[in-house]
Amino acid sequence: MERVITRDLISHVLLFSTHLLKAVNFVAELDCFLSLALVANQNNYVRPNLTTDAILEIQNGRHVLQEMTVDTFIPNDTKILDEGKISIITGPNYSGKSIYIKQVALIVFLSHIGSFVPADAAVVGLTDRIFCAMGSKLMAAEQSTFMIDLQQVGIMLRQATSQSLCLLDEFGKGTLTEDGIGLLGGTVNYFANSGDTPKVFVCTHLTEIFHENLLPKSEEIKFYTMSVLRPEQSSMLMEDIVFLYRLVPGQAHLSYGLHCAILAGISNDVVKRAAEVLDATGKGNHVERLSDENIVSQDQQYQEALEKLLAFDTKIGNLNLFFDDIFPAS
């Protein structure tokens, strides 16, 4: 009887399914519009101007989510006109590079779905696609992060047009440094020399691409960095460093990874040892092995065991006594 009642109910509802689906779709669309309007009103969004020109000009752009999670969010400008479509951004870890390029993509996306955007003003050229190689790891994908990056970059190289937006975050970091530098340099060269250069944002720590003519001298390439305040350039105190989260023209050659380690709560002993190794390798000096009583004692024990092994005569010696001598019972 329950099945009969349920079947009758379904048959009755199906008679009005067309009208019900239209009502549901209308309510869903209305909910989206109201949500976008509410967020735009609460967070002082502005109406973007869409244009058919391949330009992108944003005044004091912000990240839609990041600004809600911090006490103070530092906005940044974006200006891509006829030239300088490739922006290579360097700077320390934790300085806001990834947040910046993501906020640009989100502003472009919101503009195309009819939403107001988090900025003081925005002129957005019509964009056909947004390509991303952000180093994301899909748990369901049986591939390495680097392989996923390669596939994503391959897609944007084949399909990007002058109206596309391409984001590359730390592309080339998932393999041998030399290979990564070559792949990143080759990718930037391809975009710079292509007839229809898309808008490209590259975040990287591979500052080697600035040297030895790895990049072409092209007006399409502009260099930016996230500014850092450090009172004394010679100071080794990591606490002296202050991230300003402001995008400025230029190049950065330091990543301040040790400072980020302190911010992440890494042990002071680890950071101190890392600073010693960094200083030695930077000067081309030999890295001295850490020495304490336990390590010295172990080294002495291993050396004595090796000397006894070399002096042992397998023809006349007693193996049981030999091993008892090397590894005495505790």
C-alpha positions as CSV (number, residue, x, y, z in Angstrom):
1,M,0.0,0.0,0.0
2,E,2.9,2.4,0.8
3,R,4.5,1.7,-2.6
4,V,1.1,2.3,-4.3
5,I,0.7,5.7,-2.5
6,T,4.3,6.7,-3.3
7,R,3.9,5.8,-7.0
8,D,0.7,7.7,-7.2
9,L,2.3,10.7,-5.6
10,I,5.3,10.6,-8.1
11,S,2.9,10.3,-11.0
12,H,0.9,13.3,-9.8
13,V,4.1,15.4,-9.2
14,L,5.4,14.5,-12.7
15,L,2.4,16.2,-14.3
16,F,3.7,19.5,-12.9
17,S,7.4,18.8,-13.3
18,T,8.0,21.4,-15.9
19,H,6.5,24.2,-13.8
20,L,8.2,23.0,-10.7
21,L,11.7,22.9,-12.4
22,K,11.2,26.4,-13.7
23,A,10.3,27.6,-10.2
24,V,13.3,25.9,-8.7
25,N,15.6,27.3,-11.3
26,F,14.2,30.7,-10.8
27,V,14.6,30.6,-7.1
28,A,18.2,29.3,-7.4
29,E,19.0,32.2,-9.8
30,L,17.3,34.7,-7.6
31,D,19.3,33.4,-4.6
32,C,22.6,33.8,-6.4
33,F,21.7,37.4,-7.4
34,L,20.7,38.3,-3.9
35,S,23.8,36.7,-2.4
36,L,26.1,38.6,-4.8
37,A,24.2,41.8,-4.1
38,L,24.4,41.3,-0.4
39,V,28.2,40.6,-0.4
40,A,28.8,43.5,-2.8
41,N,26.9,45.9,-0.5
42,Q,28.6,44.6,2.7
43,N,32.1,44.8,1.4
44,N,32.0,47.9,-0.8
45,Y,32.4,46.2,-4.2
46,V,32.2,48.3,-7.4
47,R,30.6,47.7,-10.8
48,P,33.3,46.7,-13.3
49,N,33.4,48.0,-16.9
50,L,33.7,45.3,-19.5
51,T,35.4,46.0,-22.8
52,T,36.3,44.2,-25.9
53,D,39.9,45.4,-25.7
54,A,42.5,42.9,-24.3
55,I,43.2,45.1,-21.3
56,L,43.0,44.7,-17.5
57,E,43.1,47.7,-15.2
58,I,42.2,47.3,-11.5
59,Q,42.5,50.0,-8.8
60,N,43.1,48.7,-5.2
61,G,41.9,45.2,-6.0
62,R,41.3,42.8,-3.1
63,H,40.8,39.1,-2.6
64,V,37.2,38.2,-1.9
65,L,38.0,35.6,0.8
66,Q,41.4,36.6,2.2
67,E,40.2,40.1,3.2
68,M,37.6,38.5,5.5
69,T,40.2,36.4,7.4
70,V,42.7,39.1,8.3
71,D,42.5,42.3,10.3
72,T,44.0,44.5,7.6
73,F,44.1,43.6,3.9
74,I,46.6,45.5,1.7
75,P,45.0,46.2,-1.8
76,N,47.0,46.2,-5.0
77,D,46.7,47.6,-8.4
78,T,46.8,45.7,-11.7
79,K,47.5,47.4,-15.1
80,I,47.9,45.5,-18.3
81,L,47.3,47.6,-21.5
82,D,48.7,47.0,-25.0
83,E,52.1,46.0,-23.7
84,G,53.5,44.2,-20.6
85,K,51.0,41.4,-20.7
86,I,53.4,39.0,-18.9
87,S,54.0,39.8,-15.2
88,I,56.7,37.9,-13.4
89,I,56.4,38.3,-9.7
90,T,59.1,37.4,-7.2
91,G,59.4,37.9,-3.5
92,P,59.6,36.1,-0.2
93,N,57.5,33.2,0.9
94,Y,54.4,34.3,2.8
95,S,54.5,37.8,1.2
96,G,51.2,37.6,-0.7
97,K,52.2,36.6,-4.3
98,S,49.7,33.8,-4.7
99,I,46.9,35.8,-3.1
100,Y,47.6,38.6,-5.5
101,I,47.3,36.6,-8.7
102,K,44.3,34.7,-7.4
103,Q,42.5,38.0,-6.6
104,V,43.1,39.1,-10.2
105,A,41.6,35.9,-11.5
106,L,38.6,36.2,-9.1
107,I,37.9,39.8,-10.1
108,V,38.0,38.8,-13.8
109,F,35.7,35.9,-13.1
110,L,33.2,37.9,-11.0
111,S,33.1,40.5,-13.7
112,H,32.0,37.9,-16.3
113,I,29.2,36.5,-14.2
114,G,27.6,39.9,-13.7
115,S,28.8,40.6,-10.1
116,F,30.3,43.7,-8.6
117,V,34.0,43.2,-7.7
118,P,36.3,44.0,-4.7
119,A,38.1,47.1,-5.9
120,D,37.9,50.8,-6.2
121,A,37.5,50.6,-9.9
122,A,38.0,47.9,-12.6
123,V,38.1,47.8,-16.4
124,V,38.1,44.2,-17.5
125,G,38.7,43.0,-21.1
126,L,36.5,40.2,-22.2
127,T,38.2,36.9,-21.3
128,D,37.5,33.7,-23.0
129,R,39.3,31.3,-20.6
130,I,41.2,31.4,-17.3
131,F,44.0,28.8,-17.1
132,C,45.6,27.9,-13.9
133,A,48.8,25.9,-12.9
134,M,48.7,26.5,-9.2
135,G,50.4,23.3,-7.9
136,S,47.1,21.9,-6.5
137,K,47.1,18.1,-5.7
138,L,44.0,16.2,-6.6
139,M,43.8,13.3,-4.2
140,A,41.8,11.2,-6.7
141,A,44.4,11.8,-9.4
142,E,47.1,9.1,-9.6
143,Q,49.7,11.7,-10.7
144,S,52.3,13.8,-9.1
145,T,51.8,17.5,-8.5
146,F,54.5,18.2,-11.0
147,M,52.8,16.1,-13.7
148,I,49.5,17.9,-13.1
149,D,51.3,21.2,-13.4
150,L,52.9,20.1,-16.7
151,Q,49.5,19.0,-18.1
152,Q,47.9,22.3,-17.1
153,V,50.7,24.4,-18.6
154,G,50.5,22.3,-21.8
155,I,46.8,23.0,-22.1
156,M,47.3,26.8,-21.7
157,L,50.2,26.8,-24.3
158,R,48.0,25.0,-26.8
159,Q,44.7,26.9,-26.3
160,A,45.4,30.3,-24.8
161,T,44.6,33.3,-26.9
162,S,45.1,37.1,-26.6
163,Q,41.9,37.2,-24.6
164,S,42.9,34.5,-22.1
165,L,44.2,34.8,-18.5
166,C,47.0,32.4,-17.4
167,L,48.2,31.9,-13.9
168,L,51.4,30.0,-13.1
169,D,52.3,29.7,-9.4
170,E,55.8,28.1,-8.7
171,F,55.8,26.2,-12.0
172,G,59.0,24.2,-12.2
173,K,59.6,23.8,-8.5
174,G,58.5,20.1,-8.5
175,T,61.6,18.8,-10.2
176,L,65.4,19.3,-10.4
177,T,66.2,23.0,-10.2
178,E,67.9,23.1,-13.6
179,D,64.9,21.4,-15.3
180,G,62.5,23.7,-13.6
181,I,64.4,26.8,-14.7
182,G,64.5,25.5,-18.3
183,L,60.8,24.7,-18.4
184,L,59.8,28.1,-16.8
185,G,62.1,30.0,-19.1
186,G,60.8,28.2,-22.1
187,T,57.2,28.8,-21.2
188,V,57.8,32.6,-20.7
189,N,59.7,32.7,-24.0
190,Y,56.9,31.0,-25.8
191,F,54.3,33.5,-24.5
192,A,56.5,36.5,-25.2
193,N,57.2,35.5,-28.8
194,S,53.7,34.3,-29.7
195,G,51.6,36.5,-31.9
196,D,48.7,36.6,-29.6
197,T,50.2,37.0,-26.1
198,P,47.6,36.3,-23.3
199,K,47.6,38.0,-20.0
200,V,50.1,35.9,-17.9
201,F,50.9,36.1,-14.2
202,V,53.9,34.1,-13.0
203,C,54.9,33.7,-9.4
204,T,58.4,32.1,-8.9
205,H,61.4,31.7,-6.6
206,L,63.5,30.6,-9.6
207,T,65.3,33.9,-9.9
208,E,68.0,32.2,-12.0
209,I,65.8,32.9,-15.1
210,F,66.8,36.6,-14.8
211,H,70.4,35.7,-15.6
212,E,72.3,34.3,-18.6
213,N,69.8,35.5,-21.2
214,L,67.1,32.9,-20.2
215,L,64.4,35.5,-20.9
216,P,64.0,37.5,-24.1
217,K,64.3,41.3,-24.0
218,S,60.7,42.0,-24.6
219,E,58.3,44.8,-23.8
220,E,55.7,42.1,-23.1
221,I,57.5,41.1,-19.9
222,K,57.3,43.2,-16.7
223,F,58.9,42.4,-13.4
224,Y,57.3,42.9,-10.0
225,T,58.0,41.9,-6.4
226,M,56.3,42.0,-3.0
227,S,58.0,44.7,-1.0
228,V,59.7,43.8,2.3
229,L,60.9,46.2,5.1
230,R,64.2,45.3,6.6
231,P,65.8,48.0,8.7
232,E,69.4,46.8,8.2
233,Q,70.3,44.8,5.1
234,S,73.3,43.3,7.0
235,S,71.2,42.2,9.9
236,M,70.8,38.5,10.4
237,L,67.9,38.8,12.8
238,M,64.9,37.2,11.1
239,E,62.6,39.2,13.4
240,D,63.6,42.4,11.7
241,I,61.8,41.5,8.5
242,V,58.3,43.0,7.9
243,F,56.2,42.0,4.9
244,L,54.3,44.9,3.4
245,Y,52.2,42.9,1.0
246,R,52.5,45.6,-1.6
247,L,53.3,44.9,-5.3
248,V,56.0,47.1,-6.6
249,P,58.2,47.0,-9.8
250,G,61.4,45.2,-9.5
251,Q,63.0,41.8,-8.8
252,A,63.7,39.9,-5.5
253,H,66.6,37.6,-5.1
254,L,65.9,36.4,-1.5
255,S,63.0,34.2,-0.3
256,Y,63.5,34.7,3.5
257,G,62.5,31.1,4.0
258,L,64.1,31.1,7.5
259,H,61.8,33.9,8.6
260,C,58.8,32.0,7.3
261,A,60.0,29.0,9.3
262,I,60.0,31.1,12.5
263,L,56.5,32.3,11.7
264,A,55.4,28.7,11.2
265,G,56.8,27.8,14.7
266,I,59.8,25.7,13.6
267,S,62.2,25.0,16.4
268,N,64.9,27.6,17.0
269,D,67.6,24.9,16.8
270,V,66.4,23.9,13.4
271,V,66.4,27.5,12.1
272,K,69.8,28.2,13.6
273,R,71.3,25.2,11.9
274,A,69.6,26.1,8.6
275,A,71.1,29.6,8.9
276,E,74.6,28.1,9.4
277,V,74.2,25.8,6.3
278,L,72.8,28.6,4.2
279,D,75.7,30.9,5.1
280,A,78.3,28.2,4.4
281,T,76.8,27.2,1.0
282,G,76.4,30.8,0.0
283,K,80.1,31.5,0.6
284,G,81.2,28.2,-1.0
285,N,82.5,26.9,2.3
286,H,82.4,23.3,3.6
287,V,79.4,22.6,5.8
288,E,80.7,21.5,9.2
289,R,79.0,18.5,10.6
290,L,77.2,19.0,13.9
291,S,79.3,17.6,16.8
292,D,78.1,16.7,20.3
293,E,78.9,14.0,22.8
294,N,76.5,11.4,21.5
295,I,77.6,11.8,17.8
296,V,81.3,11.7,18.8
297,S,80.8,8.6,20.9
298,Q,78.9,6.9,18.0
299,D,81.7,7.8,15.6
300,Q,84.3,6.4,17.9
301,Q,82.3,3.1,18.3
302,Y,81.9,2.7,14.6
303,Q,85.6,3.4,13.9
304,E,86.7,0.8,16.5
305,A,84.3,-1.8,15.0
306,L,85.7,-1.1,11.5
307,E,89.3,-1.5,12.7
308,K,88.5,-4.8,14.4
309,L,86.7,-6.0,11.3
310,L,89.7,-5.3,9.1
311,A,92.0,-7.0,11.6
312,F,89.9,-10.1,11.9
313,D,91.3,-13.4,10.4
314,T,88.4,-15.4,9.1
315,K,90.5,-18.6,8.9
316,I,91.5,-18.9,12.6
317,G,89.2,-16.4,14.3
318,N,86.0,-17.3,16.2
319,L,83.1,-15.4,14.8
320,N,80.9,-15.7,17.9
321,L,83.6,-14.1,20.1
322,F,84.2,-11.5,17.4
323,F,80.6,-10.3,17.4
324,D,80.4,-10.5,21.2
325,D,83.4,-8.3,21.4
326,I,81.9,-5.7,18.9
327,F,78.4,-5.8,20.3
328,P,78.7,-6.6,24.0
329,A,75.6,-7.7,25.8
330,S,74.0,-4.7,27.6
